[in-house]
Amino acid sequence: MSGVAVGPMGSSQPKPTTMFAPDGSMRVITAPSTPLCAGLETKLYHVAGSYYDAPPSPINRMILHISAPIRATCRVAGRSQSRVQVPGDIDLVPSGESGVWEDDRPATMLTFYVAPALLRATAEDMGMNTTDIALAPQLQARDPQIEYVASAFYAALSTETPMERLFAESLGTALVARMLHRFATDVPPLKGGLSKRQLQRVIDHIEANIDESLSLKDLATVAGSSISHFKAQFRQSMSMPVHQYVLRRRVECAKSLIMKGGAISQVALDAGFAHQSHLARCMRRLLGVSPMELARQSR
């Protein structure tokens, strides 16, 4: 998008569609290597200066403050607020709107970019009225569920830990669905679980493809449901999120193969883990033993 952004001292700079600081003090620390759901991106920013902005863009932008408390003045969609900004505070710049921040010290924030097409598709999946669907501007909003999901992304980004594809997709769709629940007006009723036939098809598909990179879209297709509905339905049917179920099944599969004398490095791949260390971390967390300890016990 073309245009000019004017800084606090009246200087003009090219206007990008994401976020920037006129003095160049804003930089991207990292972005995830694992693809999120289509239409959703996230970046971890650090701003060393005091002024930065988000020019008008077709993309919805949600900014979570990550670093220590600061004093800040924020203007979003014509609304202004001066406040002490603390970790977990949410500013939301809807599609077509702009935002400006002036902080009294350096800050770090986690920013999510949500395409309107993803917003509409998720709203439709949730049974919402998609006519002129939009998010309302937010200044210093709080939401424990959004903060919880964002913390998982932040942990992966800050430690540069690769996220499993299904886990990343699940987090991404959960985040967008919660944004609609929290910041849009039409909230759908709670849906029921999967039918026995749907659930069996999904479980059979998981078992037959346990060594593959399973995707939320594929599993929802197997169930004959939309992604947003499938996530809620599976959780209600199995009392756990789908990515957690898949991880448990992979650990159980790996345990069985190790007990039969399989080489741990090959078992990790056959059970759908990225590598042997990934298997070891998950097995230790869920079973309380490492693959090596399990192999010694089976001799």
C-alpha positions as CSV (number, residue, x, y, z in Angstrom):
1,M,0.0,0.0,0.0
2,S,1.5,3.4,-0.9
3,G,1.3,6.5,1.2
4,V,3.3,8.5,3.7
5,A,3.6,8.0,7.5
6,V,4.5,11.1,9.5
7,G,6.7,10.6,12.6
8,P,6.5,12.6,15.9
9,M,8.9,15.2,14.5
10,G,7.1,15.6,11.2
11,S,9.4,13.5,9.1
12,S,8.0,11.5,6.2
13,Q,8.7,7.9,5.5
14,P,7.3,5.3,3.0
15,K,4.2,3.6,4.5
16,P,4.5,-0.2,4.7
17,T,1.5,-2.4,5.4
18,T,2.9,-4.1,8.5
19,M,4.6,-2.2,11.4
20,F,7.6,0.1,11.4
21,A,9.5,2.8,13.2
22,P,10.6,5.9,11.1
23,D,14.0,6.0,12.7
24,G,14.6,2.3,11.8
25,S,14.7,1.2,15.5
26,M,12.1,-1.5,15.0
27,R,13.3,-4.9,13.9
28,V,11.8,-8.4,13.6
29,I,13.5,-10.7,16.1
30,T,12.1,-13.9,14.6
31,A,9.2,-15.5,12.8
32,P,8.1,-19.1,12.9
33,S,9.5,-21.6,10.5
34,T,6.4,-23.8,10.8
35,P,3.5,-22.6,8.6
36,L,0.5,-21.5,10.5
37,C,-3.0,-21.8,9.1
38,A,-3.4,-20.1,5.7
39,G,-4.0,-16.4,6.2
40,L,-2.3,-16.1,9.6
41,E,1.3,-14.9,10.3
42,T,3.1,-13.9,13.4
43,K,6.3,-12.0,14.1
44,L,8.2,-11.1,17.3
45,Y,9.3,-7.4,17.2
46,H,11.7,-5.3,19.3
47,V,11.6,-1.5,19.3
48,A,14.6,0.3,20.6
49,G,13.1,3.8,19.9
50,S,10.0,5.5,21.3
51,Y,7.8,5.8,18.2
52,Y,6.4,3.2,15.8
53,D,3.2,2.7,13.8
54,A,1.0,0.4,11.8
55,P,-0.3,2.2,8.7
56,P,-3.7,1.3,7.2
57,S,-3.6,-2.2,5.8
58,P,-6.1,-4.8,4.5
59,I,-4.8,-7.1,7.2
60,N,-6.1,-7.2,10.8
61,R,-3.2,-6.8,13.3
62,M,-3.2,-7.9,16.9
63,I,-0.3,-6.7,19.1
64,L,0.5,-8.3,22.4
65,H,3.0,-6.5,24.8
66,I,5.6,-9.0,25.9
67,S,8.4,-7.1,27.7
68,A,8.5,-5.4,31.1
69,P,5.9,-2.7,31.9
70,I,6.3,0.7,30.1
71,R,4.4,4.0,29.9
72,A,2.8,4.3,26.5
73,T,0.4,6.4,24.5
74,C,-1.5,4.6,21.8
75,R,-3.8,5.8,19.0
76,V,-5.9,3.2,17.1
77,A,-8.8,4.1,14.7
78,G,-9.1,7.6,16.1
79,R,-9.1,6.4,19.8
80,S,-6.3,7.4,22.1
81,Q,-5.1,6.1,25.4
82,S,-2.2,6.8,27.8
83,R,-1.4,4.0,30.1
84,V,1.1,1.7,31.8
85,Q,1.4,-1.2,29.4
86,V,2.0,-4.6,31.0
87,P,2.7,-8.1,29.6
88,G,-0.4,-9.6,28.0
89,D,-2.0,-6.2,27.0
90,I,-3.7,-6.4,23.6
91,D,-4.0,-3.7,21.0
92,L,-6.1,-4.6,17.9
93,V,-5.8,-2.7,14.7
94,P,-8.6,-3.8,12.4
95,S,-8.4,-4.0,8.6
96,G,-8.3,-0.6,7.0
97,E,-7.4,1.2,10.3
98,S,-4.1,2.5,11.6
99,G,-2.3,2.6,14.9
100,V,0.5,4.7,16.5
101,W,2.5,4.0,19.6
102,E,4.8,6.2,21.7
103,D,6.7,4.4,24.5
104,D,9.0,5.7,27.2
105,R,11.5,2.9,26.8
106,P,12.3,-0.1,24.5
107,A,9.7,-2.7,24.1
108,T,9.1,-6.2,22.7
109,M,5.8,-7.3,21.2
110,L,4.2,-10.3,19.5
111,T,2.2,-9.3,16.4
112,F,-0.4,-11.5,14.6
113,Y,-1.5,-10.7,11.1
114,V,-4.9,-12.1,10.2
115,A,-6.2,-11.9,6.6
116,P,-9.9,-10.9,6.1
117,A,-10.4,-14.1,4.1
118,L,-9.4,-16.2,7.1
119,L,-11.6,-14.2,9.4
120,R,-14.6,-14.7,7.1
121,A,-13.9,-18.4,6.7
122,T,-13.6,-19.0,10.4
123,A,-16.7,-16.9,11.1
124,E,-18.6,-19.0,8.6
125,D,-17.3,-22.2,10.1
126,M,-18.5,-21.0,13.5
127,G,-22.0,-20.2,12.3
128,M,-21.6,-16.5,12.5
129,N,-23.1,-13.9,10.2
130,T,-20.3,-13.1,7.8
131,T,-22.0,-10.1,6.2
132,D,-19.5,-7.2,6.8
133,I,-17.7,-9.3,9.5
134,A,-15.2,-7.1,11.3
135,L,-13.2,-6.8,14.4
136,A,-13.6,-3.8,16.7
137,P,-10.5,-1.7,17.6
138,Q,-9.0,-2.5,21.0
139,L,-6.7,-0.6,23.3
140,Q,-5.2,-2.5,26.2
141,A,-7.7,-5.4,26.1
142,R,-7.1,-8.5,28.2
143,D,-8.1,-12.1,27.3
144,P,-6.6,-15.1,29.2
145,Q,-7.3,-17.5,26.3
146,I,-5.6,-15.3,23.7
147,E,-2.7,-14.8,26.1
148,Y,-2.4,-18.6,26.6
149,V,-2.3,-19.3,22.9
150,A,0.1,-16.5,22.2
151,S,2.4,-17.7,25.0
152,A,2.8,-21.0,23.1
153,F,3.8,-19.1,20.0
154,Y,6.1,-16.9,22.0
155,A,7.8,-19.9,23.6
156,A,8.5,-21.5,20.2
157,L,9.7,-18.2,18.7
158,S,11.9,-17.1,21.6
159,T,13.6,-20.5,21.8
160,E,13.6,-21.1,18.0
161,T,11.9,-24.5,18.7
162,P,10.2,-25.9,15.6
163,M,6.4,-26.5,16.1
164,E,4.7,-29.6,14.8
165,R,2.5,-28.7,11.9
166,L,-0.7,-30.0,13.5
167,F,0.1,-28.1,16.7
168,A,0.8,-24.9,14.9
169,E,-2.4,-25.1,12.8
170,S,-4.4,-25.9,15.9
171,L,-3.1,-22.9,17.8
172,G,-3.6,-20.7,14.8
173,T,-7.2,-21.6,14.2
174,A,-7.9,-21.4,18.0
175,L,-6.5,-17.9,18.1
176,V,-8.6,-16.6,15.2
177,A,-11.7,-18.2,16.6
178,R,-11.1,-16.6,20.0
179,M,-10.5,-13.2,18.4
180,L,-14.0,-13.5,16.8
181,H,-15.6,-14.6,20.0
182,R,-13.9,-11.8,22.0
183,F,-13.9,-8.9,19.5
184,A,-16.8,-9.5,17.1
185,T,-20.4,-9.4,18.1
186,D,-22.1,-12.5,16.7
187,V,-21.1,-15.4,19.0
188,P,-22.3,-18.9,17.9
189,P,-23.8,-21.5,20.3
190,L,-21.6,-24.4,21.5
191,K,-21.7,-27.3,19.1
192,G,-21.9,-31.0,20.0
193,G,-19.2,-33.6,19.5
194,L,-18.4,-35.8,16.6
195,S,-20.7,-38.7,15.8
196,K,-19.4,-42.2,16.4
197,R,-18.9,-42.8,12.7
198,Q,-17.1,-39.4,12.2
199,L,-14.8,-40.1,15.2
200,Q,-14.0,-43.6,14.1
201,R,-13.0,-42.3,10.6
202,V,-10.7,-39.7,12.1
203,I,-9.1,-42.2,14.5
204,D,-8.6,-44.7,11.7
205,H,-7.0,-42.0,9.6
206,I,-4.6,-41.0,12.3
207,E,-3.6,-44.6,13.0
208,A,-3.0,-45.2,9.3
209,N,-0.9,-42.1,8.9
210,I,0.8,-41.8,12.2
211,D,4.2,-41.4,10.6
212,E,3.0,-38.5,8.3
213,S,2.7,-34.8,8.9
214,L,-1.0,-34.7,9.7
215,S,-2.8,-31.4,9.1
216,L,-5.9,-30.0,10.8
217,K,-7.5,-29.5,7.4
218,D,-7.1,-33.1,6.3
219,L,-8.5,-34.4,9.6
220,A,-11.5,-32.1,9.3
221,T,-12.1,-33.3,5.8
222,V,-12.0,-36.9,6.9
223,A,-14.7,-36.0,9.5
224,G,-16.7,-34.1,7.0
225,S,-16.6,-31.0,9.1
226,S,-15.1,-27.5,8.9
227,I,-11.8,-26.9,10.7
228,S,-13.3,-24.7,13.5
229,H,-16.2,-27.1,14.1
230,F,-13.9,-30.1,14.0
231,K,-11.6,-28.8,16.7
232,A,-14.4,-28.2,19.1
233,Q,-16.2,-31.4,18.2
234,F,-13.1,-33.6,18.6
235,R,-12.2,-32.0,22.0
236,Q,-15.8,-32.6,23.2
237,S,-15.7,-36.2,22.0
238,M,-12.2,-37.1,23.3
239,S,-11.8,-34.6,26.2
240,M,-8.6,-33.4,24.8
241,P,-7.4,-31.3,21.8
242,V,-6.7,-33.2,18.6
243,H,-3.0,-32.3,18.5
244,Q,-2.6,-33.7,22.1
245,Y,-4.4,-36.9,21.1
246,V,-2.1,-37.4,18.1
247,L,1.0,-36.8,20.2
248,R,-0.2,-39.3,22.7
249,R,-0.8,-41.9,20.0
250,R,2.6,-41.3,18.5
251,V,4.3,-41.8,21.9
252,E,2.3,-45.0,22.4
253,C,3.2,-46.2,19.0
254,A,6.9,-45.5,19.6
255,K,6.7,-47.3,23.0
256,S,5.3,-50.4,21.3
257,L,8.0,-50.4,18.6
258,I,10.8,-49.9,21.1
259,M,9.4,-52.7,23.3
260,K,9.6,-54.9,20.1
261,G,13.3,-54.1,19.8
262,G,13.2,-51.3,17.2
263,A,16.1,-48.9,16.8
264,I,15.2,-45.7,18.5
265,S,16.3,-43.4,15.6
266,Q,14.1,-45.4,13.2
267,V,11.2,-45.6,15.7
268,A,11.1,-41.9,16.0
269,L,10.5,-41.5,12.2
270,D,8.1,-44.4,12.1
271,A,6.0,-42.9,14.8
272,G,5.9,-39.4,13.2
273,F,8.5,-37.5,15.2
274,A,10.8,-35.1,13.6
275,H,13.9,-36.7,15.1
276,Q,15.1,-38.9,18.0
277,S,15.4,-35.9,20.4
278,H,11.8,-34.8,19.7
279,L,10.7,-38.4,20.6
280,A,12.7,-38.3,23.8
281,R,11.3,-35.0,25.0
282,C,7.7,-36.1,24.3
283,M,8.1,-39.6,25.8
284,R,9.7,-38.3,28.9
285,R,7.0,-35.7,29.4
286,L,4.1,-38.2,28.8
287,L,5.5,-41.5,30.2
288,G,8.2,-40.3,32.6
289,V,10.9,-42.4,30.9
290,S,13.3,-41.8,28.0
291,P,13.4,-44.1,24.9
292,M,16.8,-45.5,26.1
293,E,15.3,-46.3,29.5
294,L,12.4,-48.0,27.9
295,A,14.7,-50.0,25.6
296,R,16.7,-51.2,28.6
297,Q,13.6,-52.3,30.4
298,S,12.4,-54.4,27.5
299,R,15.6,-56.5,27.3
